[in-house]
């Protein structure tokens, strides 16, 4: 997750795409368990 934060500081548009996607995948894995 730290890696994504570093990218965020470099490219905010990339951040706004990746963070919700990662969160969504994480949420799906939680609900599947």
mmJSON file of the N, C-alpha and C atoms, coordinates in Angstrom:
{"data_MODEL":{"atom_site":{
"group_PDB":["ATOM","ATOM","ATOM","ATOM","ATOM","ATOM","ATOM","ATOM","ATOM","ATOM","ATOM","ATOM","ATOM","ATOM","ATOM","ATOM","ATOM","ATOM","ATOM","ATOM","ATOM","ATOM","ATOM","ATOM","ATOM","ATOM","ATOM","ATOM","ATOM","ATOM","ATOM","ATOM","ATOM","ATOM","ATOM","ATOM","ATOM","ATOM","ATOM","ATOM","ATOM","ATOM","ATOM","ATOM","ATOM","ATOM","ATOM","ATOM","ATOM","ATOM","ATOM","ATOM","ATOM","ATOM","ATOM","ATOM","ATOM","ATOM","ATOM","ATOM","ATOM","ATOM","ATOM","ATOM","ATOM","ATOM","ATOM","ATOM","ATOM","ATOM","ATOM","ATOM","ATOM","ATOM","ATOM","ATOM","ATOM","ATOM","ATOM","ATOM","ATOM","ATOM","ATOM","ATOM","ATOM","ATOM","ATOM","ATOM","ATOM","ATOM","ATOM","ATOM","ATOM","ATOM","ATOM","ATOM","ATOM","ATOM","ATOM"],
"id":[1,2,3,4,5,6,7,8,9,10,11,12,13,14,15,16,17,18,19,20,21,22,23,24,25,26,27,28,29,30,31,32,33,34,35,36,37,38,39,40,41,42,43,44,45,46,47,48,49,50,51,52,53,54,55,56,57,58,59,60,61,62,63,64,65,66,67,68,69,70,71,72,73,74,75,76,77,78,79,80,81,82,83,84,85,86,87,88,89,90,91,92,93,94,95,96,97,98,99],
"type_symbol":["N","C","C","N","C","C","N","C","C","N","C","C","N","C","C","N","C","C","N","C","C","N","C","C","N","C","C","N","C","C","N","C","C","N","C","C","N","C","C","N","C","C","N","C","C","N","C","C","N","C","C","N","C","C","N","C","C","N","C","C","N","C","C","N","C","C","N","C","C","N","C","C","N","C","C","N","C","C","N","C","C","N","C","C","N","C","C","N","C","C","N","C","C","N","C","C","N","C","C"],
"label_atom_id":["N","CA","C","N","CA","C","N","CA","C","N","CA","C","N","CA","C","N","CA","C","N","CA","C","N","CA","C","N","CA","C","N","CA","C","N","CA","C","N","CA","C","N","CA","C","N","CA","C","N","CA","C","N","CA","C","N","CA","C","N","CA","C","N","CA","C","N","CA","C","N","CA","C","N","CA","C","N","CA","C","N","CA","C","N","CA","C","N","CA","C","N","CA","C","N","CA","C","N","CA","C","N","CA","C","N","CA","C","N","CA","C","N","CA","C"],
"label_alt_id":[null,null,null,null,null,null,null,null,null,null,null,null,null,null,null,null,null,null,null,null,null,null,null,null,null,null,null,null,null,null,null,null,null,null,null,null,null,null,null,null,null,null,null,null,null,null,null,null,null,null,null,null,null,null,null,null,null,null,null,null,null,null,null,null,null,null,null,null,null,null,null,null,null,null,null,null,null,null,null,null,null,null,null,null,null,null,null,null,null,null,null,null,null,null,null,null,null,null,null],
"label_comp_id":["UNK","UNK","UNK","UNK","UNK","UNK","UNK","UNK","UNK","UNK","UNK","UNK","UNK","UNK","UNK","UNK","UNK","UNK","UNK","UNK","UNK","UNK","UNK","UNK","UNK","UNK","UNK","UNK","UNK","UNK","UNK","UNK","UNK","UNK","UNK","UNK","UNK","UNK","UNK","UNK","UNK","UNK","UNK","UNK","UNK","UNK","UNK","UNK","UNK","UNK","UNK","UNK","UNK","UNK","UNK","UNK","UNK","UNK","UNK","UNK","UNK","UNK","UNK","UNK","UNK","UNK","UNK","UNK","UNK","UNK","UNK","UNK","UNK","UNK","UNK","UNK","UNK","UNK","UNK","UNK","UNK","UNK","UNK","UNK","UNK","UNK","UNK","UNK","UNK","UNK","UNK","UNK","UNK","UNK","UNK","UNK","UNK","UNK","UNK"],
"label_asym_id":["A","A","A","A","A","A","A","A","A","A","A","A","A","A","A","A","A","A","A","A","A","A","A","A","A","A","A","A","A","A","A","A","A","A","A","A","A","A","A","A","A","A","A","A","A","A","A","A","A","A","A","A","A","A","A","A","A","A","A","A","A","A","A","A","A","A","A","A","A","A","A","A","A","A","A","A","A","A","A","A","A","A","A","A","A","A","A","A","A","A","A","A","A","A","A","A","A","A","A"],
"label_entity_id":["1","1","1","1","1","1","1","1","1","1","1","1","1","1","1","1","1","1","1","1","1","1","1","1","1","1","1","1","1","1","1","1","1","1","1","1","1","1","1","1","1","1","1","1","1","1","1","1","1","1","1","1","1","1","1","1","1","1","1","1","1","1","1","1","1","1","1","1","1","1","1","1","1","1","1","1","1","1","1","1","1","1","1","1","1","1","1","1","1","1","1","1","1","1","1","1","1","1","1"],
"label_seq_id":[1,1,1,2,2,2,3,3,3,4,4,4,5,5,5,6,6,6,7,7,7,8,8,8,9,9,9,10,10,10,11,11,11,12,12,12,13,13,13,14,14,14,15,15,15,16,16,16,17,17,17,18,18,18,19,19,19,20,20,20,21,21,21,22,22,22,23,23,23,24,24,24,25,25,25,26,26,26,27,27,27,28,28,28,29,29,29,30,30,30,31,31,31,32,32,32,33,33,33],
"pdbx_PDB_ins_code":[null,null,null,null,null,null,null,null,null,null,null,null,null,null,null,null,null,null,null,null,null,null,null,null,null,null,null,null,null,null,null,null,null,null,null,null,null,null,null,null,null,null,null,null,null,null,null,null,null,null,null,null,null,null,null,null,null,null,null,null,null,null,null,null,null,null,null,null,null,null,null,null,null,null,null,null,null,null,null,null,null,null,null,null,null,null,null,null,null,null,null,null,null,null,null,null,null,null,null],
"Cartn_x":[0.823,0.0,0.862,1.994,2.933,3.362,3.518,3.924,2.937,1.653,0.618,0.626,0.914,0.982,2.111,3.234,4.364,3.968,3.275,2.795,1.822,1.004,0.026,0.711,1.81,2.539,3.166,3.414,4.017,2.951,1.905,0.866,-0.514,-1.195,-2.482,-3.574,-3.493,-4.51,-4.407,-3.175,-2.946,-3.483,-3.24,-3.7,-5.213,-5.901,-7.363,-7.98,-7.206,-7.673,-7.337,-6.123,-5.623,-6.216,-6.259,-6.713,-8.132,-9.112,-10.453,-10.482,-9.678,-9.621,-9.062,-7.969,-7.348,-8.307,-8.976,-9.944,-11.099,-11.555,-12.651,-12.257,-11.063,-10.557,-10.409,-9.889,-9.719,-11.068,-12.052,-13.398,-14.013,-13.816,-14.329,-13.714,-12.445,-11.759,-12.259,-12.558,-13.093,-14.473,-15.315,-16.68,-16.715,-15.74,-15.672,-15.251,-14.493,-14.101,-15.253],
"Cartn_y":[-1.199,0.0,1.256,1.169,2.298,2.636,1.587,1.757,2.631,2.412,3.197,4.644,4.854,6.219,6.992,6.33,6.96,7.341,6.447,6.731,7.906,7.963,9.042,10.4,10.511,11.767,12.121,11.103,11.331,11.644,10.836,10.988,10.809,11.915,11.888,11.232,11.311,10.696,9.167,8.68,7.244,6.769,7.566,7.272,7.147,8.084,8.113,6.912,6.29,5.084,3.822,3.743,2.526,2.302,3.332,3.184,2.615,3.14,2.548,1.093,0.805,-0.553,-1.535,-1.153,-1.986,-2.177,-1.098,-1.161,-2.108,-2.053,-2.905,-4.385,-4.696,-6.069,-6.559,-5.689,-6.021,-6.302,-5.488,-5.649,-6.966,-7.299,-8.557,-9.768,-9.686,-10.798,-10.959,-9.845,-9.905,-10.554,-10.168,-10.694,-12.159,-12.573,-13.968,-14.886,-14.335,-15.087,-15.088],
"Cartn_z":[0.0,0.0,0.0,0.634,0.645,-0.775,-1.579,-2.974,-3.737,-3.494,-4.169,-3.705,-2.438,-1.894,-2.563,-2.79,-3.48,-4.902,-5.591,-6.948,-6.929,-5.897,-5.749,-5.793,-5.105,-5.03,-6.375,-7.178,-8.49,-9.537,-9.562,-10.582,-9.953,-9.728,-9.032,-9.866,-11.173,-12.031,-11.996,-11.919,-11.776,-10.433,-9.416,-8.065,-8.025,-8.633,-8.589,-9.308,-10.19,-10.876,-10.075,-9.592,-8.951,-7.56,-6.752,-5.368,-5.26,-5.989,-5.93,-6.418,-7.423,-7.966,-6.936,-6.297,-5.267,-4.091,-3.723,-2.63,-2.97,-4.203,-4.663,-4.613,-5.095,-5.074,-3.635,-2.782,-1.368,-0.71,-1.043,-0.504,-0.972,-2.227,-2.787,-2.093,-1.809,-1.147,0.287,0.929,2.289,2.313,1.374,1.338,0.91,0.114,-0.325,0.829,1.757,2.94,3.943],
"occupancy":[1.0,1.0,1.0,1.0,1.0,1.0,1.0,1.0,1.0,1.0,1.0,1.0,1.0,1.0,1.0,1.0,1.0,1.0,1.0,1.0,1.0,1.0,1.0,1.0,1.0,1.0,1.0,1.0,1.0,1.0,1.0,1.0,1.0,1.0,1.0,1.0,1.0,1.0,1.0,1.0,1.0,1.0,1.0,1.0,1.0,1.0,1.0,1.0,1.0,1.0,1.0,1.0,1.0,1.0,1.0,1.0,1.0,1.0,1.0,1.0,1.0,1.0,1.0,1.0,1.0,1.0,1.0,1.0,1.0,1.0,1.0,1.0,1.0,1.0,1.0,1.0,1.0,1.0,1.0,1.0,1.0,1.0,1.0,1.0,1.0,1.0,1.0,1.0,1.0,1.0,1.0,1.0,1.0,1.0,1.0,1.0,1.0,1.0,1.0],
"B_iso_or_equiv":[0.0,0.0,0.0,0.0,0.0,0.0,0.0,0.0,0.0,0.0,0.0,0.0,0.0,0.0,0.0,0.0,0.0,0.0,0.0,0.0,0.0,0.0,0.0,0.0,0.0,0.0,0.0,0.0,0.0,0.0,0.0,0.0,0.0,0.0,0.0,0.0,0.0,0.0,0.0,0.0,0.0,0.0,0.0,0.0,0.0,0.0,0.0,0.0,0.0,0.0,0.0,0.0,0.0,0.0,0.0,0.0,0.0,0.0,0.0,0.0,0.0,0.0,0.0,0.0,0.0,0.0,0.0,0.0,0.0,0.0,0.0,0.0,0.0,0.0,0.0,0.0,0.0,0.0,0.0,0.0,0.0,0.0,0.0,0.0,0.0,0.0,0.0,0.0,0.0,0.0,0.0,0.0,0.0,0.0,0.0,0.0,0.0,0.0,0.0],
"pdbx_formal_charge":[null,null,null,null,null,null,null,null,null,null,null,null,null,null,null,null,null,null,null,null,null,null,null,null,null,null,null,null,null,null,null,null,null,null,null,null,null,null,null,null,null,null,null,null,null,null,null,null,null,null,null,null,null,null,null,null,null,null,null,null,null,null,null,null,null,null,null,null,null,null,null,null,null,null,null,null,null,null,null,null,null,null,null,null,null,null,null,null,null,null,null,null,null,null,null,null,null,null,null],
"auth_seq_id":[1,1,1,2,2,2,3,3,3,4,4,4,5,5,5,6,6,6,7,7,7,8,8,8,9,9,9,10,10,10,11,11,11,12,12,12,13,13,13,14,14,14,15,15,15,16,16,16,17,17,17,18,18,18,19,19,19,20,20,20,21,21,21,22,22,22,23,23,23,24,24,24,25,25,25,26,26,26,27,27,27,28,28,28,29,29,29,30,30,30,31,31,31,32,32,32,33,33,33],
"auth_comp_id":["UNK","UNK","UNK","UNK","UNK","UNK","UNK","UNK","UNK","UNK","UNK","UNK","UNK","UNK","UNK","UNK","UNK","UNK","UNK","UNK","UNK","UNK","UNK","UNK","UNK","UNK","UNK","UNK","UNK","UNK","UNK","UNK","UNK","UNK","UNK","UNK","UNK","UNK","UNK","UNK","UNK","UNK","UNK","UNK","UNK","UNK","UNK","UNK","UNK","UNK","UNK","UNK","UNK","UNK","UNK","UNK","UNK","UNK","UNK","UNK","UNK","UNK","UNK","UNK","UNK","UNK","UNK","UNK","UNK","UNK","UNK","UNK","UNK","UNK","UNK","UNK","UNK","UNK","UNK","UNK","UNK","UNK","UNK","UNK","UNK","UNK","UNK","UNK","UNK","UNK","UNK","UNK","UNK","UNK","UNK","UNK","UNK","UNK","UNK"],
"auth_asym_id":["A","A","A","A","A","A","A","A","A","A","A","A","A","A","A","A","A","A","A","A","A","A","A","A","A","A","A","A","A","A","A","A","A","A","A","A","A","A","A","A","A","A","A","A","A","A","A","A","A","A","A","A","A","A","A","A","A","A","A","A","A","A","A","A","A","A","A","A","A","A","A","A","A","A","A","A","A","A","A","A","A","A","A","A","A","A","A","A","A","A","A","A","A","A","A","A","A","A","A"],
"auth_atom_id":["N","CA","C","N","CA","C","N","CA","C","N","CA","C","N","CA","C","N","CA","C","N","CA","C","N","CA","C","N","CA","C","N","CA","C","N","CA","C","N","CA","C","N","CA","C","N","CA","C","N","CA","C","N","CA","C","N","CA","C","N","CA","C","N","CA","C","N","CA","C","N","CA","C","N","CA","C","N","CA","C","N","CA","C","N","CA","C","N","CA","C","N","CA","C","N","CA","C","N","CA","C","N","CA","C","N","CA","C","N","CA","C","N","CA","C"],
"pdbx_PDB_model_num":[1,1,1,1,1,1,1,1,1,1,1,1,1,1,1,1,1,1,1,1,1,1,1,1,1,1,1,1,1,1,1,1,1,1,1,1,1,1,1,1,1,1,1,1,1,1,1,1,1,1,1,1,1,1,1,1,1,1,1,1,1,1,1,1,1,1,1,1,1,1,1,1,1,1,1,1,1,1,1,1,1,1,1,1,1,1,1,1,1,1,1,1,1,1,1,1,1,1,1]
}}}
